[in-house]
Structures are given as structure tokens and as C-alpha cells.
């Protein structure tokens, strides 16, 4: 049997944003070609929050994961 071994550089990895609470929203519906694009979106949306101003009970927490 002749099988090709794929290296990480050959894989077409995509990333997605997930909510820590497991719910879905408009951010979790998107897929990104690279981690940086997902991170940049979250940074754009949440970078203006200051730790001293934040009411942590009202913040939705996200993570970026590989989309397999």
C-alpha cells in the first residue's frame, strides 16, 4: 500500500472562536485561515476593556481553537 505522509505544513488548518460557556453567537459561526485573524478580531472587540472598568460577570469569554 502506498500512502503519503502529510506534514503539518501541508495541512490546511483553519481556526474558530469558541465561547467558554459552550453557546454559539456570530463570532463562533466564523472560520479563520490563521490564528492571527481570529485573535485580531477578538482584540478589536475587547481591547478597549480595562481591567479596572470591567464587570467580569458580564463579559463573554472566548478561546481560539483549531477547526478540525
N, C-alpha and C positions, 0 to 999 in steps of 0.2 A: 504494500500500500504506500502510495506516495503522498505525504501530507506536508503542507507548507507550515512552517512555524512563523507565527506573527510576532513581531516585536512591538513594544509599546509605541514606538514612533510611527508605526504603520496603522495603528488603530485610530478610528475616527471617534475620539472621545467627545462627548458633549456633557454639559453640566446643567443642573437645575437648582433652583432655590426651593427649599422646603421650609415649612413652618414647624417650629419645635413642638407646637401643640397638635400637630397632625392634620390641621384643617387646610383647606385649599382657598386660594384667592387669586387675583390677577397676576401676582408675582410668581406663584407656584405653577401657573399654566404655561410659563415661558421656558424655552430651552436655549442654551448659550453654547457657542462654539468653543469658548475657552473660559477658564475660571475668572480671569480678569474682567471680562464683560459682566458677569454676574456680580462680582464684587463691586465694580464701579456703579452699577445700578443701586445696590444697597447703600453704598456710600453717599450717592447723590440724594437718596431719600432720607437718610438718617444722620448725615454728618452735622446737621445743624442742632442736634440734640446735645445739650451739655449735661454732664453728669449731675451737676448741682440743680439743674432745672427739671430733670426727668422725674416723672412719676412712674416708677418701674412697674407698677401694676397695670398700667395702660399700654405698655409697649408690647408689640408683637415681635417675638424673636424668630430669626431666620438662620438657616445654615445653608451652605452650598455643598452639593454632593455630585459625584459622577452619575450621569444618567446612563445606566446600562441597559 
